[in-house]
């Protein structure tokens, strides 16, 4: 590791200095959260210039020697420009310039997307990080076909490629890695369970891709999910839909962690309101790797609780981490302040479940109250997962959550 860091430092020193170019805008960031983790910052390019992004470069002028930083443009949301900011100890303000190119800019794309008949795989420099499964996955032979499901993440991997998820365990065949059904939904004077598949009341299915992107800052995708009623229907009926987006950020030179921003937009039908009814679990569930148990893994919440006391508590973030053989894996689950019922209730399995204490973790916003979704409206939940191959301390998790929840103050001066 020390050798890799030395090589990265030497490469950085040998990078050519940025050419002058025409400065279009100066961008100042203040109140940047001190942290060991780089994180994304986004601005509206349309408010600065109409130039195409291919004609622009971003330059960090906070250092003695300015250097170019890669950025990426999201054209689906009004030309939003995003780049990664790496905080330094003791420094809370940073300055950048957006310049018109006078030479070829940085184009080092290290993310890629591999789409096949059953799945979309996010890769960093050829290594699998994250797999979204759009194909219908059947249960093991001899298990009821009702347990089949599409539209879930597995594997979610550490930066070193080790799986942190599990699907179709024999104790819960309806568990699918990282997935987002609701357990008790009031719809048309009935209550539908979209979680427990073998009850054959409802399911969630992949419908289509909305978009897929990869570039020098992030890789992302958005998908349309349909929450389908089966109970007392001759044909499946879509009760409501969900647009789920995942955007994965990483530093090219750092293989210890990455960020996964997960957005969930629930859309009701024009004529039908629904109620997500109070229940002890539901929404974004995570069935963790079978390698974790009560002996080699731990839970730490933003309120200082451990696995013994975390279930039912309210949290802004939650660390779930443990040994993976001779390696290690950690995830910090973070809830955005604007989410319904934030800080959110947690569903954490007790230590004595299934003898050895399998790990399951879930932000469950309706664990202690109903959520009414009115007809014809959209409702959004946002989460960030920090996925690491190293142990995460509560102090590091708190800093990472502050980066997510409290973006820096941005000042843009057009020239």
N, C-alpha and C positions, 0 to 999 in steps of 0.2 A: 504493500500500500504506500509506504514512504517513497519507494522508487517511482511509483505512478505519479504521486504528487510532485516529485522533483521534475519528472518529464513534463508534466503539465505546466509547471512554472517556467521551465526553459522555453517551451513553445510560446507561452505568453510573451516572454521577453523578446523573442525573435519575430513576433508579428510585425509587419510593416506599419509604420505610422500612418494615420488617416490623412488623406489629402484634404486640402482646404475646402474646396467646393463652396457653393452659395448657401449660406445659412438661412433657412426658411423660418425656423422658430426655435426658441430656447425654452426648455421644459425643466422646471424645478420641482423636485419632490421634497417635501418636508414631513416630519413626524413619521419617518420610516422606522418600523419596529426592528430593534436589534435582534438578530437571530442568526443561527448557523445555516439556515435554509434560504435559498433564493426563491423568489415568488413572482408571479406575473403582475404587471401593471398595464392598464389599458386606457387609451385615449381615443377621442373621436377625430379621425383624420380629416373628415369633411369640414370640421370647424377651423382647420389650419390651412389646408391647401386642396386644390383640385388635381394636382399632379398625380400621375399613376405611381403606385408604390414601387414599381420597377425602376423609377427615376430617383428614388430616395435612399438615403442611408441614415442610420441613427448612430450618434457618437456620444460616448460617455466622456464628459469633460471634467469630471470630478477628480480625476487623477492627474498627477504631474504630466504624464504623457497620455493625451486623449487616445481612445481606441474605439473602433467600431463594434457595435453590438448587433446581433441579429434581431429582426422583428418579423412579425407575421400579421397579415391583414385578413380580417373576417369581413367578406363582402356581403354576407347574408344579413348582417345587422347594421347596415349603414356605414361601412368602412371603419371598423374598429381596429386600431393598431395596438398590438400587444408585444411586450418584450419582458425579459426576466431581469429583475434587480437582485443583486447579491449584496446584502448588507455587510458592513464591516464593523468590527467592534468599536464602540464609542462614536460612531458616525450615524446621524439621523437625517441628514439632508444630502441630496445628490442632484447633479445637474447634467442635462443632456442637450444635444442640439440635433435637430432634424435638418439635414442638408440635402441639397440637390447633388446628384452624383457628378463627380468629375472623373470617375474610373469605375471599374467593375466592383460591386460591393460583396459583402459576405453572402455566400449561398450554400453554406454547409448544412444540408438537410440530413439529420441523423434519425428522424422518425420515418417509419413506413407503415402502410396498412396492407395486410394480406387478406383478400376476400376470397372465400371459397364457397362451396355449395351449402355448407352448414354453419360457417362462422366467419367473423371478422377478427383478425389478430393484429393488435398494436405491437410494433416492434421498435426497439431502440438499437440502432447499429446491428440489426439482424437478430437480436435476442428478444424472444417473446416476453412481453410484460403483462398483457391484458387480453382476454379473449371474450368477445361477445358472441353468444350463440343464437343465431336467428332460425336455424333449422329445428324441427321438432325432434326432441331427444326422447327416445322411448325408454321405459324402465327396464330393469334386468328381466331376463327370461323367467316366467312364472309369476311375475308381479302384475297386478291389475293394470291394464292399458290406460286407465283414467289418470295414472300418475305421469303420463307423458306431458311435456311442457316445452315451450320455446320462449325466447326473450329473456336471457339471464347471462350473468358473467361467471365464467369458470374456464380456465383458472385465472384468478387474480394472483400475480406472482410478485415475489420480492425482486429488487433490482438485479439479483443474481440468478433469477429464473426459477426459484422454488415456489411451489403452489401454496397459497394461503387459504384456499377454498376447498369445499367438498360438495359433491352432489349425490343425491339418491342414497344416503346411508340407510341401512336396513331398519333403523329406529324411526326414520322420518323420510320415506321415499319422496315426499313432496318438497324436500329441501333442495334448493338449486343454487349453491354457491353464494352469489350476491344477486338478490332478486327482490321485486317490489310489488307483492300483492297486498290486498287488504282483507282482513278476516271477517269483519261484520259490517256489511254495507246495507243501509236502508234504501230500497229502490222499489218504487211502485207498490207500496204497502206490503212489502215483503222484506225479509232479511236474507242476504246472499253472502256466502262464504267463498271468496276467491282464493283462499290460502290452502285449505285442506282439500286437495284435489280428489281424493277418493270418495268424498261425499257427493261429488258430481253436481254441485250447485253452481259452480262457476270456475273460470280459469282466466289466465292472462296469456295472450298470444301476440307474437310478432306480426305486424302488418306490412311495414315497409321501412326503408331507409329514407330519412329526410335529407341528410347530407353526410359526406365523409371527407375529411381533410387531413393532410399531413404536411409538415413544413419544418423550418429550423427552430421553432419555439415550442410547438405542440402538435399533437395528433388528436383528432376528435371525430365523433360521430353523433348523429341524432337519429333516433328511431321512433316509429309510431307503434305503440302497444294498444291493444284493445282488451278491455275488461269485459268478458263475455259471460252472460247468464245462460246456464244450461238447465237449471231447475224448472220443471214443468213446461219446457219448451220443446216443440218439435224441430225447431231450427234455432241455432245459437243467436242470442240477441246482445248487441253491444250496449252496455249500460252507460259506460263512459270511456273516454280514451285518455291516453297518456303519451306525451312527448318526452322521452328520456334522452338527455344529452350527457355525454362523457367527454371531458377534455383533459388530456394527460400532458403534463409539463415535466421537463427534466433539464438538468444541465448536462451538456455533452461530456464534460470532463469529470463529472461526479457520478459514480456508480453506487452510491450508498442509499439514495432515496429518489422518489419521484412523487409528484402530486397528481391526484385524480379529482377533478371537479365534476360533481354529479348534479345535474339539474333535473327535476321532476315536475312537469307541468301537467296538471289534471284538468281535463276539459269535459264539462258536462254537456249533455244533449240540450238542444234549444228548448225542449218542452218538459224536461225532467230534472228536478233537483235530486240530489242524493245526500245521505248522511253517513259519514264514516263513523260508525258507532264505537263507543268506548269498549276497549278490549285489551287484554294484557300484552298482546303482540300484534304486529301488523306494520306495513310500509317496508322500508328498506332493510331487509334481513340479511345477515351474514352468517352462514354456517362455515365455521373455520376448519382448517386442516385437521385431519384425523391424527396428526402427530402431536397435537396439543392436548393437554389434560391438566388436572389440578396440580400435578407435581412439577410441570416444566413450563407453565405459562402463568400470566398474571393480567389483572385488570386494574387500571388506575383511572379514576374520573377527575374531572376538573374541580370537584369538591373534596378531593382527597380520599374518596372511598375505594375499597378494594372489592374483589369478587364476592366476598361474603356479604357485603352490604350495598352493592351497587344497584341491584335489581329494584326497579321502581323509583329510584332516586332521579333527580333532575340534574342535567349536565349540559355544559357547553361543548365539551369534548370528552373523549374516552380513549385511553390507550389500551390496546389488546396486543400482547406480545409474548414471545416465548421461543424456546429452543426448537430447531429443526434439524435433529441429528447433531452433527458437528457445526451447523450453521445457526443463524438466528433470523427471525422475522418480527416486524413490528408494524402496527397500523395505528395511526391516530385518526379516529372518526371525529369530524367537526361539524357542528350544526350552525347554520347562519342565523344571525339575530332576528331576521325578518321571518323566519319559519314559523308556522303555526305552533303555538304552545311552547315556544322557546323560553328558557332552556328546556330541552326536551326530556321526557321520561325515557328511561332505559329499560330494555329487557335483556338481562344477563342471566344465563343459566346458572343454577347453583353448583357448587363444587362437587356435590355427591351425585350428580345426575349420571345415570348409566354407569355406575360403579367407579369408573376412573375419572369422570368429570369432563366430558366433551365440552368444547367451547362453542358458544353461540352468542352473538351480540347484535343489538338492534336498537336504533333510535325509533321509538314508538310514540309518535305525537298524539295518538288517540288512546293511550294507555289509561288516562285518567279523566278524559272528557270527550264528548262528541265534537265532530267537525262538520258543519253544514256547508255543502257546496251547492250554491244556487244554480238554477237552470241557465244554460247559455253563457257561463262564465268560466274563467281559467284561474287556477290556483297553483302557486309554485312553492316548491321546497328546494333548498340548495344545501349541498354537503360538500365537504372536501375531505378526501382521504390522503394522509401522508403515509406512504408505504416505504418502509426502510428495511435494510438488512442489518441494521445496528439497533441496539437498545435505545429507547427514547425516554428521557427523563421528564417528569412533570413540568419542569421549568422550560424545557424545549417545546413541549406540547402547548404550553400557555403562549409562548412567543409565536408559534406557528398559527394558533387560533387568532391571535391579535392581527397577524398579517392577513388572514382570511376575512375577519370581521370588521377590521378598521383600516381601510385603504389609506395610503398616504395622502396628504394635501398636495394637490397638483396645481401648479401655476404655469400657464402657457403664454409666452410673449411672442406674438407673430412679428416678423421683421420684414 
